[in-house]
Amino acid sequence: MKRIVAIAVALPGTAIAEAFDRPIPQPQTAAAEFWFLVGSVALIVALGAVQWMVSRR
């Protein structure tokens, strides 16, 4: 019985949480923009290659 009372007394103290701090987004770097450009161009080239292969059939 004493154990149950001790747990009931301890629970409200553990339930109190810190306030939520929103994460601050980091600025996009030039390297990230470059690799996004490379990926975008590669995707467009791949789509063009698929269109060319399908239209030949």
N, C-alpha and C positions, 0 to 999 in steps of 0.2 A: 504494500500500500504506500509506503514511504517513497518507493521508486516512482510510482505513478504521479504523486504530488510533485516530486523533484522534476520530472519531465514536463509536467504542466506548467511549472513555474519557469523553466528554462526556455520553453518554446517561444513565448512572445519576444524575448530578447534576441533570439536568432532570426526571427521573421523580419526584423527591421533591416531594410536594405538601403544602400546609398542611392542618391539621386542619379538618374541616367544622364550621362554626358554624351551628347551627339558627337560622332566622329567628324573631324574636319577633313574634307577631301583635299588631297594634295594636288597641286597644279600639274598639268600635263607637261611632260618634258619634250624637248625637241627630238630626242631619240624615240620616244613613244610615238610621236607624230610621224616620224620617218617610217617606222616599222608598220604602222597602220596604213600608210600610203603603199608600202611594198605589198602588204597583204591584200589591199583593195585592188591593186593592179593585177596581182596574181589571180585573184578570183575572177576578174573580168576576162583575163586571157583564157582561163580554164573554161569559162562559160562559152567564149567564142570558139574554142577548140571542140567542145561538145556539140555546139550548133553545127560546125563545119562537118564533123564526123557523122552526125545524124542526117544532115541534108544530102550527103554523098550516097547514102544508102538508098 
